[in-house]
Amino acid sequence: MKFRYLLIVILMIFLANPSYARKIKVVTSTPDLKDMVENICGEDVVVESLMRGPENHHAVPLKPSFLVKLSRCDALVVNGLEYEHAFIPGALLAINKPNIQKGASHYIDTSKYIKPCEIPSKIDLGLGDLHPLGGSHIHIDPGNGILMCKVIYERMSGLYPEYAEKWKPQYENYVRQIYAEMQGLKEYVKGTEGLKIVFYHPGWTYLTDRFAWIKTSYVEQRSGIPPTPSHINHLIKIMRGESCTLMAIEVCYSLKIPKYVAKRVGNVKVIQIPHHAHALPGCDTYLTFIETLVKLIADAGREIMQNETGYPVRKQGE
Amino acid sequence: MNPVARMLIALSFIPFAIPLYAGQKEAPPEKAEKEAQILIQKTRNANRAEAPGSPAGIAQLQASQSSPDNEPEKEETPKLDLEDIFQELMPAEEELPPATKGKETEEEAIAREVGQYEAPKFPWFPALLSPYMGVMIDVAAQFTTQEGQYEDANRIDMREAELNFYSNVDPFVRAFAMVTGAEEVSVEEAYLQTSSLPHDLQVRGGKFFANLGRLNKTHTHDLPFFDQPLAMQNFLGNPQPEEDQEVFLSYDPQYMGKGVEALWLVPTDFYWRLLFAIYNEFSDRGLGSFYAQYLGIPGGFRSRNRGMNDFSYSLGSRWFFELGDDHSIRVDAYGIYDAPNDDLRRTLEMLALTYRWYPLEYGLYRGMEWTIEIFANQERFLETATNLEDQNTWGIYSYIDYKLDNRFSISLLGGSSQFRFDGDAGAWQVGSALSYQPSERHRIRLQISHIDEQEWKDSVSNTIGLPAGDGAFWEFIVQWTAVMGSHMHTYE
């Protein structure tokens, strides 16, 4: 008799506890998208990211564990514009999951509202392993981040309409947070407008356009092709000609060539920047990633300008 | 205790089991909204001047200009409207890719709801309906210290050109085809593979590199060295008699199965895949085969009117374990039963272990893979017209492929194997290769190998009278490989 009561109690606890209700399983390609989905959909989703923060998206190894995650998920969220070419298409080819295949109902491409930058005028692999649809690193601009959130909310609430009302305030607040962060950072970078920067891998125009900086060139003169001696020589000439004195190198790339170039050009500052959430300590959310990224560049730019002019370039509020 | 009291006690557990009652007094959305408002307010107060050009900035600029003393207003700014944010950030409609223009049609909405494909992103580009296509070209220069019968091994050749196609046929099936050749053209792979069976089940049928062992599915040009290890050629490949019979022994170096494979992803948290396969035949014993030349066509072997016993059956399992972010282990175990008749049955077991180190931060520059695979073969041969001989043979190989930086990698290979047809004849090999990759699609490789005395070839020579092997030799290879177009690989 006692055992029967115990069973009833346990059963009632399980039935009453909403945490045992089935959660929506979402797989994202990047940790930034994971953070966005978690902020928008909150406790109703379990999110896993295939890529880790420090990884280079061109060199993500296709692990069998990806196939398990993708086979078990309800929705797949990607950057889009072929950003995940190294690991998503091959993984999708190996699994039975028609509804998360590219273009299918539960495949959420967050680049839908993005105006692509750096679209190649000619598709020719002789010019490098191009991003044929334009720069795919869309998440590095908080403005794009907001538009990515819009896609996530629209598609997720379309797929799960029963949650739409619940997610709406979370989504709106998150968008407001990103917007406020962006406005704050615009103020923070004031005084560094026109700062000339060399990055390693193409696709950074989204960021430089947002914060009124100038993307001078890339260490990879041909996208995806390790720089050859002639490419390096060409970059040195460009930097000298443009008087560019800042190299912002994504943490997933070696500093060997940038340091050599900096030495040859002379008086060049080389900094490492995060390219994703979790890429550096302290960047454990999309917002902190954007903040760290922009402030690292702005601070370096300020230091350079101060050295060049001899006058301190004050931060906003100092 | 009376039943009512028991029920009350039971019900009292429920509130404690609900997280919302377990101490979180403020609903997360409200809390987040307040935090956002505070952040926005702080930002606004700290920075009254907005970025020029934005709607909000223009509005603030106008407000500040209209104020006589140009002092910022002290009243609280209105709550930021999402419409304003999107108006500021959204590109004009004509700047967006075509598929995102306009509103979703009713048909598109229905297609989305029922899980069908949406309209293609580039509907004006009909070629996208064509299969993905790619071409691989493999050029090799081989020089050996062999003399005599094998001296023509010193040559520069286009070893192989490979034309591959793949595409979804419909929502249920994908198709793959690969045509290869150098002097002669052949269909190396052509198969259909299901894409929407339930319970993570996949079936493929046709002609393909079978899921057997660690490297059998890997195309030759994707190996970390020039060709398949000796042990793998011996147990998975099929020896080919040369037409002019001047030299011996050439191999189809890996097993191309004709049959059906069923693959099932076991519902576990880690990767575990099971395989069951049926192939027409694992060992080529047909007319004109090396087997037929070496031993004669076995009695009872049939290529027509086959019974179930005349097929080959395979079982396999693959596990993959992640040991942290940078390290992983893969285990492959396979067994195949090949019995055209009981007198000539053959079984082969394979066990492979692969350790992989792939650092998160520097995966582009560093990495290492170490693999070891063991083959155990049990086979009954027709020694003479009436005598049967049981023979157990085995082989092993191991390699390390180490990435030196984003262009260079070095690999070391060693292996030893007994000859499948003659356990008394063994051979071993060692080799090393240095690969240089100017880009992802282009590789140049230098390899040096030492192949032990050709006991295999001597064995064949003693049996069927072909020229004997020429003893141990060194081999120097320059390989130049490039890929054009689409060339996608799944995990292998």
Interface residues (C-beta under 8 A of the other chain):
Chain A: Y5 I8 V9 M12 I13 A16 N17 P18 S19 G42 E43 R52 P54 E55 N56 H58 A59 V60 P61 L62 K63 P64 S65 F66 L67 V68 S71 P89 G90 A91 L93 A94 I95 N96 K97 P98 N99 Q101 G103 A104 S105 H106 K112 Y113 I114 K115 P116 L125 D129 L133 G143 I146 L147 K150 G158 P169 Q170 E172 N173 Y174 V175 R176 Q177 Y179 A180 E181 Q183 G184 K186 E187 G224 I225 P226 T228 V251 C252 Y253 S254 Q316 G317
Chain B: R6 I9 A10 L11 F13 I14 A17 I18 P19 L20 P28 P29 E30 A32 E33 E35 A36 Q37 L39 I40 T43 R44 A46 N47 E50 A51 L80 L82 I85 F86 L89 M90 P91 E95 L96 P97 T100 A111 R112 E113 V114 G115 Q116 Y117 E118 P120 K121 Y166 N168 P171 R174 T194 S195 S196 L197 P198 D200 L201 Q202 L265 T268 D269 F270 Y271 R273 R318 F320 E322 D325 S328 R330 R356 Y358 L360 E361 Y362 G363 L364 Y365 D405 N406 R407 P438 S439 E440 R441 M488 H489 T490 Y491
